[in-house]
Amino acid sequence: MTISNIFSSVPTNFDTEVFQDLFNHGNLRIERIISKGHISPESGWYDQDQNEWVIVLQGAGTIQFKDGSEITLNSGDYLNIPAHQKHKVVWTEPKAVTIWLAVFYPDNPK
C-alpha cells in the first residue's frame, strides 16, 4: 500500500496541462489535471465514452458546452458531465495553479 498526496509533485512552471492517472481499474479511472492558464485545444470538443465527475480542488476553471452554456468551477465546486456531452475548458486561472480531479465511469457498471 502506498500513500500519496494530491497536492504533491505539482510543477510551478509548465507549458502544457499535466494529466496524470491516479487510479485505473476496469471501467473506473481517476485522473489529476493540473492547469495554469491552459485551455482545451482549439481543434475540437471532448466527446468521451464515459461519464465524468470533476471537482476543482484548487484554483478555478470554466467549462463550455457545445450548446454555448458555460459553468465556472471554483475550489470545492464539482460537476457531473454525462458521456458524449461535448465540452471543453475555455479558461483556467492564469496566475495560479488549478488542480482538477476527474473520475471517469460508465453508464452501466458491471
N, C-alpha and C positions, 0 to 999 in steps of 0.2 A: 504494500500500500504506500502511495506517495502523496504527500500533502503539497499542494501548490497554492499560489495566491493570484487572484485575477488581476491585481494591480502590479505584480512583479514583472520584470523584464519589459517594461514599457519604454520604447525608444523616445528620445526627446527630439531628434531631427530625423525625418524620413520623407522621401519623395513620393511614395505611393502608400495607399492604405495597406494595413497589415491585417491579413486573415489567418487565424490560427485555430485549427480544430483542437478542442479541449477534450472532447469525448465523441466517439463514433462507435455505435454498436447497433447492428441491424438497421432498422429504419429510423433510428434516433441519432441526431448529430447536434452537438453543442459547439458553437464557434464564437471566438472572441474576435471582434473587429476593432481596430484602432485607427482613428481618423484625426486629422488636424488640418481643417480647411479642404479636405478632399470631398469630391462628389462622384457620382456614378459616371462611367464612361459615356460620352456623347453618343456612342454607337447604338444604344438601344435601352430596352427596359429589362429588368429582371422578370423572368417568367418561369417560376420554379414549380417542379412537380410535387413538392411537399408544402405543407403549411409552415409558416414561420412566425414564431412568437419571439419578439425582440424587446429588450429593455435597454435603456441608456443608463449605465452605471455612473458615468462621469461625463460632464460636458453637455452638448446639445447637438441635434441634427434635425433636418427637415426631410420628410419623405413625401414625394409627389406620386400620385396615382395617375394611370392612363386617362381617367375622366377629368383630369385637371385639378382635382382636390389635393390639398396639402395638409400634412399634420406635422407639427413641430414637437419633438420629444425632448424634454429636459431631464436632468438627472432624476432617476426614480420612475420616470414615465415608461409604460410598456404598451405594446400593441400586438394584436394577432393579425397576421396577413394570410388570408386563405390561399391555397395553392392556385396558381395561374392568375392571380390578381397582379397585373403588371404594375411595377413600381420602380422608383429609383430615388437615390439620395441626391437632393439638389442643393443642400447646404449643410456644412458642419462648422463648428466653432473654429475660426481661423487662427486664433491666438492661444488656444488651449487644446489639450488632448481630449478627444471624445472616445470613450470606451463603451462599445455595444456588446451585449451578449445575445446571441441569436440561437434559438432552439428550433431545429427543423424536425418535423414529424409528419407521418402520413395521415390521410383521412381515415383509413380503416386499419388501425394497428392490429397485428396478428400475434 
